[in-house]
Amino acid sequence: MKKRTLHTLVITLAATALVACSESPRTAGGDGNGSGNTGNNGGNNGGNNGGNNGGNNGGNNGGQADQACLDFQSKYRGLLVRCLGGQESDYEQFLSIDCDEWSANVAAGKLILNSAKANECLTAVDNLDCATSNPFAGDNGPDPSCDEVFVGTVMIGGECDDDDVCMPQSRCEQEKDNCPGTCVALAGAGEACDYFGSDICADGLVCTRAETSTAGACATRKTAGEMCEGGDCATGLSCGEMDVCVGPIAVGEACSDEDECAGFARCTGEPGSATCQLVTKVGEACDMTTVCGWGPCGMDGKCPAGAGVGDLCGVVDGSYVLCLTGYCNATSFEEPGECVALLADGASCESSQQCAIGECTDNMCGLPICD
């Protein structure tokens, strides 16, 4: 997996679900760099050398990292409230990170927290315009500072347990997630990659392949107007209906594909006359022609919040309904399912999305057993 920043971790938790929410038959489309402050240096020295003063500073920095992690979650939940409606509490499971892990890595000197970049990024999230910006639609943050909040310090060849702790332009190569691995360099242009495997290409590159092969090579992402396949367009562009990279289309302008619209807008209307329109927020009036943020118009004539445990989910009345709590047990795209509570450690499972802790391994939820 490619190296994550706190921003990319937050959006990864939500991106797939938000894309799924946009699917509707009413749409016309087809388918911290820099050095830390003295406290940070003290934390790093404490993690490396075990000095009492450094250790104390490392602990303080761990607390700062924990607060930064919590602040990011709150800001992004607030963004969803602003653009899609509802309350922050609706998105607690939907956007949830184990902040203790970040704090521990900062305290141990494996990560450097750049507080100035964190503040810049949080301000940028506050200033996002729902009509023009949607950080959940790709890996690009609302501001370059968001990619510089946490920076890994473990050098290539060093031991790691996650991509985050590895230095820039490297990743943690592991046999199993959450088990010890080794930091290795991201693949450069022309180097081999697995098209259907983890994203190991360096920033600005993507794994491409010949149509008849799963083997691939890292190549520069496509620019506007170039032919594309899936997600190989440059950040901010999407692969349009004609398999050409296209830029975001402004609200009110004509569109032909769901992913073409800017911000939180959706391509709405009949083919040939569709335009990009902002979704109607939770609790606002709607009808059968309205595109709500989290599913079809409710029986009360208002856009519903995301589904909770016990509610219908999956394809409901022609729109995709997301579970904001629990997981959806739908078995096909033809019939709806029901939101079910996440499974406890040791429970029988079929997929990792069902598990409250760890992953589904050998049909059992739990953390992996490292050799």
C-alpha positions as CSV (number, residue, x, y, z in Angstrom):
1,M,0.0,0.0,0.0
2,K,1.2,3.5,-0.8
3,K,2.4,5.7,2.0
4,R,-0.5,7.5,3.7
5,T,-0.8,10.9,5.3
6,L,-3.4,11.7,8.0
7,H,-5.5,13.3,5.3
8,T,-5.3,10.3,2.9
9,L,-6.1,8.0,5.8
10,V,-9.2,10.0,6.6
11,I,-10.5,10.1,3.1
12,T,-9.7,6.5,2.4
13,L,-12.2,5.6,5.1
14,A,-14.9,7.4,3.3
15,A,-14.0,7.5,-0.4
16,T,-15.5,4.2,-1.5
17,A,-18.7,4.8,0.4
18,L,-19.2,8.3,-1.0
19,V,-18.6,7.1,-4.6
20,A,-21.2,4.4,-4.0
21,C,-23.7,6.9,-2.6
22,S,-23.4,8.9,-5.9
23,E,-24.8,6.0,-8.0
24,S,-28.3,6.7,-9.0
25,P,-30.5,5.9,-12.1
26,R,-31.4,9.6,-12.2
27,T,-27.8,10.5,-13.3
28,A,-26.8,10.6,-16.9
29,G,-23.4,9.0,-16.5
30,G,-22.3,5.5,-17.0
31,D,-20.5,4.4,-14.6
32,G,4.6,17.4,8.1
33,N,7.6,18.1,5.9
34,G,10.2,20.3,7.5
35,S,11.8,20.1,10.8
36,G,9.8,19.9,14.0
37,N,10.1,22.4,16.9
38,T,12.3,21.8,19.9
39,G,9.6,19.7,21.5
40,N,9.5,17.4,18.5
41,N,13.2,17.0,18.4
42,G,13.1,16.2,22.1
43,G,10.5,13.5,21.4
44,N,12.5,12.0,18.6
45,N,15.7,11.9,20.8
46,G,13.7,10.4,23.6
47,G,12.4,7.7,21.3
48,N,15.8,7.0,19.9
49,N,18.0,7.3,23.0
50,G,15.6,6.7,25.9
51,G,16.7,9.9,27.7
52,N,14.4,11.0,30.4
53,N,13.9,14.5,29.1
54,G,13.5,13.3,25.6
55,G,11.1,10.7,26.7
56,N,9.0,13.2,28.4
57,N,9.0,15.5,25.4
58,G,8.1,12.5,23.2
59,G,5.2,11.8,25.4
60,N,4.0,15.4,25.1
61,N,4.3,15.2,21.4
62,G,2.3,12.0,21.4
63,G,-0.4,13.9,23.1
64,Q,-0.2,16.6,20.5
65,A,-0.5,14.0,17.8
66,D,-3.5,12.5,19.4
67,Q,-5.2,15.9,19.5
68,A,-4.3,16.6,15.9
69,C,-5.8,13.2,14.9
70,L,-9.0,14.0,16.8
71,D,-9.2,17.5,15.3
72,F,-8.9,16.1,11.8
73,Q,-11.7,13.7,12.3
74,S,-13.9,16.4,13.8
75,K,-13.1,18.8,10.9
76,Y,-13.9,16.2,8.2
77,R,-17.1,15.2,9.9
78,G,-18.0,18.9,10.0
79,L,-17.3,19.1,6.3
80,L,-19.8,16.3,5.7
81,V,-22.4,18.0,7.8
82,R,-21.8,21.2,5.9
83,C,-22.1,19.6,2.4
84,L,-24.4,16.7,3.0
85,G,-26.3,17.5,6.2
86,G,-26.9,15.6,9.4
87,Q,-24.9,15.9,12.6
88,E,-21.3,15.1,13.4
89,S,-22.4,12.2,15.6
90,D,-23.9,10.6,12.5
91,Y,-20.3,10.1,11.1
92,E,-18.5,8.8,14.2
93,Q,-18.1,5.3,12.9
94,F,-17.9,6.4,9.3
95,L,-14.8,8.5,10.0
96,S,-12.9,6.8,12.8
97,I,-9.2,6.5,13.3
98,D,-7.1,4.8,16.0
99,C,-5.4,7.9,17.2
100,D,-3.4,6.0,19.8
101,E,-1.3,4.5,17.0
102,W,-0.3,7.9,15.7
103,S,0.5,9.2,19.2
104,A,2.7,6.2,20.0
105,N,4.7,6.6,16.8
106,V,5.2,10.3,17.4
107,A,6.3,9.6,21.0
108,A,8.7,6.9,19.7
109,G,10.2,9.2,17.1
110,K,8.9,7.2,14.2
111,L,6.8,10.1,13.0
112,I,7.3,13.9,13.2
113,L,4.3,16.1,13.8
114,N,4.5,19.5,12.1
115,S,2.0,21.5,14.2
116,A,2.2,24.5,11.8
117,K,1.2,22.4,8.8
118,A,-1.6,20.8,10.9
119,N,-3.1,24.2,11.6
120,E,-2.8,25.2,8.0
121,C,-4.6,22.1,6.8
122,L,-7.4,22.4,9.4
123,T,-8.0,26.0,8.3
124,A,-8.1,24.8,4.7
125,V,-10.7,22.2,5.5
126,D,-12.8,24.9,7.2
127,N,-12.7,27.0,4.1
128,L,-13.6,24.3,1.6
129,D,-16.5,25.2,-0.7
130,C,-19.0,22.3,-1.2
131,A,-19.5,23.4,-4.8
132,T,-15.9,23.3,-5.9
133,S,-13.9,21.0,-3.5
134,N,-14.4,17.4,-2.4
135,P,-11.3,15.9,-0.8
136,F,-13.1,12.5,-0.5
137,A,-13.1,12.2,-4.3
138,G,-9.3,11.6,-4.6
139,D,-6.0,11.6,-2.7
140,N,-5.5,15.3,-3.1
141,G,-5.9,17.2,0.1
142,P,-7.7,20.6,0.4
143,D,-4.2,22.2,0.7
144,P,-0.6,20.9,0.2
145,S,0.0,21.4,3.9
146,C,-2.3,18.4,4.6
147,D,0.3,16.0,3.1
148,E,3.0,17.4,5.4
149,V,1.4,17.1,8.9
150,F,3.0,13.8,9.7
151,V,6.3,12.7,8.2
152,G,7.9,9.2,8.8
153,T,11.5,9.0,9.9
154,V,12.2,5.3,9.5
155,M,14.8,4.9,6.7
156,I,14.8,2.3,3.9
157,G,15.8,-1.0,5.3
158,G,14.4,-0.2,8.8
159,E,11.7,-2.1,10.6
160,C,8.1,-0.8,10.3
161,D,4.6,-1.9,11.0
162,D,2.8,0.6,8.7
163,D,3.5,2.8,5.7
164,D,3.2,6.0,7.8
165,V,6.4,5.6,9.7
166,C,8.6,5.1,6.6
167,M,10.4,8.2,5.3
168,P,8.9,10.0,2.2
169,Q,8.7,8.1,-1.1
170,S,8.9,4.8,0.7
171,R,6.4,2.2,2.0
172,C,6.3,-0.6,4.5
173,E,6.5,-4.0,2.8
174,Q,4.7,-6.6,5.0
175,E,3.6,-10.2,4.6
176,K,0.6,-9.4,6.8
177,D,-1.0,-6.0,7.7
178,N,-0.2,-4.9,11.3
179,C,2.8,-7.2,11.4
180,P,6.5,-6.1,11.3
181,G,7.9,-5.3,7.8
182,T,10.7,-3.4,6.1
183,C,10.7,0.1,4.6
184,V,11.4,0.0,0.9
185,A,11.4,2.6,-1.8
186,L,8.3,3.3,-3.9
187,A,8.6,2.1,-7.5
188,G,9.8,4.7,-10.0
189,A,8.7,5.3,-13.6
190,G,9.1,2.1,-15.7
191,E,9.5,-0.2,-12.7
192,A,7.3,-3.2,-12.2
193,C,4.0,-3.2,-10.3
194,D,1.0,-5.5,-9.9
195,Y,-2.0,-3.9,-11.6
196,F,-4.4,-5.6,-9.3
197,G,-2.2,-5.4,-6.2
198,S,-1.3,-2.7,-3.7
199,D,-0.3,0.8,-5.0
200,I,3.5,0.8,-4.8
201,C,4.2,3.5,-7.4
202,A,5.8,6.8,-6.4
203,D,3.8,10.0,-6.1
204,G,2.5,11.2,-9.5
205,L,2.7,7.7,-11.0
206,V,0.2,4.9,-11.4
207,C,0.4,1.2,-12.3
208,T,-0.6,0.7,-15.9
209,R,-0.8,-2.6,-17.9
210,A,-1.4,-4.1,-21.3
211,E,-5.0,-5.3,-21.7
212,T,-4.1,-9.0,-21.7
213,S,-1.8,-8.9,-18.6
214,T,-1.9,-8.4,-14.9
215,A,1.7,-7.4,-14.8
216,G,2.2,-3.6,-15.0
217,A,4.7,-0.8,-14.9
218,C,4.6,2.6,-13.1
219,A,3.9,5.4,-15.5
220,T,3.0,9.1,-15.3
221,R,-0.7,9.8,-14.7
222,K,-2.7,11.0,-17.7
223,T,-3.5,14.7,-18.3
224,A,-6.7,16.3,-19.5
225,G,-7.7,15.1,-22.9
226,E,-5.6,11.9,-22.9
227,M,-7.2,8.4,-23.1
228,C,-7.6,6.7,-19.8
229,E,-8.5,3.5,-18.0
230,G,-10.1,3.7,-14.6
231,G,-8.1,5.7,-12.1
232,D,-5.0,6.6,-14.1
233,C,-5.9,10.3,-14.6
234,A,-3.9,13.0,-12.7
235,T,-5.2,14.2,-9.4
236,G,-8.3,16.4,-9.9
237,L,-9.3,14.7,-13.1
238,S,-11.5,11.7,-13.8
239,C,-11.8,9.1,-16.5
240,G,-15.0,10.3,-18.4
241,E,-17.6,8.6,-20.4
242,M,-15.5,8.5,-23.5
243,D,-12.5,7.1,-21.7
244,V,-10.8,10.5,-21.7
245,C,-9.4,12.4,-18.7
246,V,-11.7,15.3,-17.9
247,G,-11.6,18.1,-15.3
248,P,-14.3,18.9,-12.8
249,I,-17.4,20.5,-14.2
250,A,-18.9,23.4,-12.3
251,V,-22.4,23.3,-10.7
252,G,-25.0,24.2,-13.3
253,E,-23.0,23.1,-16.4
254,A,-23.8,20.2,-18.7
255,C,-22.3,16.8,-17.8
256,S,-22.4,13.2,-19.0
257,D,-20.7,11.2,-16.2
258,E,-21.1,11.2,-12.4
259,D,-17.4,11.7,-11.6
260,E,-17.1,14.8,-13.8
261,C,-18.8,17.2,-11.4
262,A,-16.9,19.5,-9.1
263,G,-17.2,19.4,-5.3
264,F,-20.1,17.4,-3.8
265,A,-22.2,17.9,-7.0
266,R,-23.8,15.0,-8.9
267,C,-24.6,14.7,-12.6
268,T,-28.3,14.9,-12.5
269,G,-31.0,14.6,-15.2
270,E,-31.7,12.7,-18.4
271,P,-28.9,11.9,-20.9
272,G,-28.3,14.9,-23.2
273,S,-29.7,17.5,-20.8
274,A,-28.1,16.5,-17.4
275,T,-26.2,19.2,-15.4
276,C,-24.0,19.1,-12.3
277,Q,-26.1,19.9,-9.2
278,L,-25.3,19.9,-5.5
279,V,-27.0,17.1,-3.6
280,T,-30.0,17.9,-1.3
281,K,-28.9,17.8,2.4
282,V,-30.3,15.6,5.1
283,G,-33.7,16.8,6.3
284,E,-34.4,19.1,3.4
285,A,-37.5,18.7,1.2
286,C,-37.2,16.3,-1.8
287,D,-39.1,14.3,-4.4
288,M,-38.4,11.4,-6.7
289,T,-36.3,13.6,-9.0
290,T,-34.1,14.8,-6.1
291,V,-30.6,13.5,-5.5
292,C,-30.1,13.2,-1.8
293,G,-26.7,12.8,-0.2
294,W,-27.3,9.4,1.5
295,G,-30.0,7.7,-0.4
296,P,-33.5,8.1,-2.0
297,C,-36.0,10.6,-0.9
298,G,-37.7,9.5,2.3
299,M,-41.4,8.6,2.8
300,D,-41.7,11.9,4.7
301,G,-40.6,13.9,1.7
302,K,-37.2,14.7,3.2
303,C,-33.7,13.5,2.4
304,P,-32.7,10.8,4.9
305,A,-29.6,10.5,7.0
306,G,-27.3,7.5,6.3
307,A,-28.7,4.2,7.5
308,G,-28.1,2.8,11.0
309,V,-28.3,-0.7,12.4
310,G,-31.6,-2.2,11.5
311,D,-32.2,0.0,8.5
312,L,-32.3,-1.0,4.8
313,C,-29.1,-0.5,2.9
314,G,-27.5,-1.3,-0.5
315,V,-29.7,-0.6,-3.5
316,V,-33.0,0.8,-2.1
317,D,-35.6,2.2,-4.6
318,G,-32.9,2.6,-7.2
319,S,-30.4,4.5,-5.1
320,Y,-27.4,3.2,-3.0
321,V,-27.9,3.6,0.7
322,L,-24.8,3.5,2.9
323,C,-24.6,2.2,6.5
324,L,-23.1,4.9,8.7
325,T,-23.1,2.4,11.6
326,G,-22.5,-1.4,11.3
327,Y,-22.1,-3.0,7.9
328,C,-24.5,-3.8,5.0
329,N,-25.3,-7.5,4.6
330,A,-26.7,-7.1,1.1
331,T,-25.6,-10.0,-1.1
332,S,-26.2,-8.4,-4.5
333,F,-26.8,-5.1,-6.3
334,E,-30.3,-6.3,-7.1
335,E,-31.9,-6.5,-3.7
336,P,-31.4,-4.3,-0.5
337,G,-29.8,-5.6,2.7
338,E,-29.9,-4.5,6.3
339,C,-27.3,-2.6,8.4
340,V,-26.0,-5.1,11.0
341,A,-23.8,-4.4,14.0
342,L,-20.1,-5.0,13.5
343,L,-18.8,-8.4,14.7
344,A,-16.7,-8.8,17.9
345,D,-13.2,-10.2,18.1
346,G,-13.3,-14.0,17.5
347,A,-16.7,-13.9,15.7
348,S,-17.3,-15.8,12.5
349,C,-17.0,-13.6,9.4
350,E,-16.9,-13.6,5.6
351,S,-15.1,-10.2,5.0
352,S,-13.1,-7.7,7.0
353,Q,-15.7,-5.0,6.7
354,Q,-17.9,-7.0,9.1
355,C,-15.2,-6.9,11.9
356,A,-15.1,-4.3,14.7
357,I,-11.5,-5.2,15.3
358,G,-8.7,-6.3,12.9
359,E,-9.6,-8.3,9.8
360,C,-11.5,-11.4,8.8
361,T,-8.8,-14.1,8.6
362,D,-9.8,-17.8,8.1
363,N,-13.4,-16.7,8.6
364,M,-12.7,-15.2,12.1
365,C,-12.5,-11.5,13.1
366,G,-9.3,-10.4,14.9
367,L,-5.8,-9.1,14.6
368,P,-3.5,-11.2,12.5
369,I,-1.1,-13.6,14.2
370,C,2.5,-12.6,13.2
371,D,5.1,-15.3,12.7
